[in-house]
Amino acid sequence: MSHPNIVAYENVENFDSFSKEQFEDYCNLKINECSKHINFIKKNILNARNNIEKSKTCEIGSGNSKLLYALEKNKLISSGIGYELSKSRVNFANKFGEFTKSKIIKNVDQDFLLDKNPLDSPFDLIIAVDIVLQLISPINIDHEKKALQWIRKNLKTDGYLILELWSLSNYIELIEKQNGIYRKWESFSDEDPWEFCLAEISRMENGDIIWDKTFLKRNKSNERSFFRNILRPYSKDQISNLLKKYGFEVIKFFDFWETSSDSVEEEYIVLAK
Ligand SMILES: C[S@@+](CC[C@H](N)C(=O)[O-])C[C@H]1O[C@@H](n2cnc3c(N)ncnc32)[C@H](O)[C@@H]1O
């Protein structure tokens, strides 16, 4: 049986469920959401390096590839490759690229670790945002090591790595206080086909966090959808030690991308080289 993290995003962003108008509005919204990443890259990498326009970029767990298209639109990269496990998301990303008239982004529907000779490697910039590393590490005992070795090997010596992580320390405390399982309900706005979601959060023996979500359909609460992620929590010290172990020398932390309201509490960004 596949690990839950490998199949979790299958069928997410199914292109067929969007009308033309919904699709275009959604893509525009997603591109706009990337302005915080773009400004971060301009401020923290472009300022330190004057040849960013020629950057060869790789995104791991690229989802719908919005960030790669936003980087292309802003003329910050010369090529981009996105690895994404979910076939529905890669299909969506390809349609997204047609919409933005992209010329330099390639979406690859496979686990990045299986690509031994990535196109355009070594890269100037490797990005894994929105807890991607935390989804990769729990897959098996050596995934964390393989992922960090792959990244170091495929990054230029003076290239940059950007990670977005979530320490989850509040949740760890809440799980302990609630004797091993913390539950919380969420409700969604009227336009959403799902009305409520019950999150059940617990810990595995090795410290990884099991995050189960059960969604209840609006007006039909017996219609449900289930989603499981297993997340490895990383404190700043833990990730700093790991990155040093795998060859990174300069590691900087940021508590948000651009303004303090653009990140969830306990999320942080790592810039390493
Ligand atoms: C939380 S989502 C983030 C998506 C995107 N980075 C964003 O910011 O919207 C994590 C994504 O990583 C993908 N993923 C997880 N493990 C992967 C792997 N080993 N190779 C490629 N993609 C992976 C998942 O399929 C999922 O779409």
The ligand as an SDF file (V2000), in Angstrom:
LIG
                    3D

 27 29  0  0  0  0  0  0  0  0999 V2000
    1.2030   21.0580    0.5700 C   0  0  0  0  0  0  0  0  0  0  0  0
    1.3550   20.8250   -1.1480 S   0  0  0  0  0  0  0  0  0  0  0  0
    2.2230   22.2700   -1.6740 C   0  0  0  0  0  0  0  0  0  0  0  0
    2.1020   22.5650   -3.1460 C   0  0  0  0  0  0  0  0  0  0  0  0
    2.8320   23.8240   -3.6240 C   0  0  0  0  0  0  0  0  0  0  0  0
    4.2360   23.8180   -3.2640 N   0  0  0  0  0  0  0  0  0  0  0  0
    2.1640   25.0720   -3.0960 C   0  0  0  0  0  0  0  0  0  0  0  0
    2.8420   25.8720   -2.4390 O   0  0  0  0  0  0  0  0  0  0  0  0
    0.9720   25.2720   -3.3480 O   0  0  0  0  0  0  0  0  0  0  0  0
    2.5850   19.5750   -1.2570 C   0  0  0  0  0  0  0  0  0  0  0  0
    2.7530   18.9820   -2.6520 C   0  0  0  0  0  0  0  0  0  0  0  0
    3.9750   18.2300   -2.7120 O   0  0  0  0  0  0  0  0  0  0  0  0
    3.7650   17.1010   -3.5370 C   0  0  0  0  0  0  0  0  0  0  0  0
    4.7990   16.1040   -3.2100 N   0  0  0  0  0  0  0  0  0  0  0  0
    4.9600   15.4590   -2.0370 C   0  0  0  0  0  0  0  0  0  0  0  0
    6.0210   14.6030   -2.1010 N   0  0  0  0  0  0  0  0  0  0  0  0
    6.5630   14.7520   -3.3530 C   0  0  0  0  0  0  0  0  0  0  0  0
    7.6760   14.1560   -4.0280 C   0  0  0  0  0  0  0  0  0  0  0  0
    8.4350   13.2450   -3.4360 N   0  0  0  0  0  0  0  0  0  0  0  0
    7.9360   14.5380   -5.3170 N   0  0  0  0  0  0  0  0  0  0  0  0
    7.1480   15.4690   -5.9290 C   0  0  0  0  0  0  0  0  0  0  0  0
    6.0570   16.0470   -5.3320 N   0  0  0  0  0  0  0  0  0  0  0  0
    5.7770   15.7110   -4.0710 C   0  0  0  0  0  0  0  0  0  0  0  0
    2.3420   16.6780   -3.1780 C   0  0  0  0  0  0  0  0  0  0  0  0
    1.7550   15.8540   -4.1640 O   0  0  0  0  0  0  0  0  0  0  0  0
    1.6370   18.0230   -3.0230 C   0  0  0  0  0  0  0  0  0  0  0  0
    0.9980   18.4530   -4.2050 O   0  0  0  0  0  0  0  0  0  0  0  0
  1  2  1  0
  2  3  1  0
  2 10  1  0
  3  4  1  0
  4  5  1  0
  5  6  1  0
  5  7  1  0
  7  8  2  0
  7  9  1  0
 10 11  1  0
 11 12  1  0
 11 26  1  0
 12 13  1  0
 13 14  1  0
 13 24  1  0
 14 15  1  0
 14 23  1  0
 15 16  2  0
 16 17  1  0
 17 18  1  0
 17 23  2  0
 18 19  1  0
 18 20  2  0
 20 21  1  0
 21 22  2  0
 22 23  1  0
 24 25  1  0
 24 26  1  0
 26 27  1  0
M  CHG  2   2   1   9  -1
M  END
$$$$
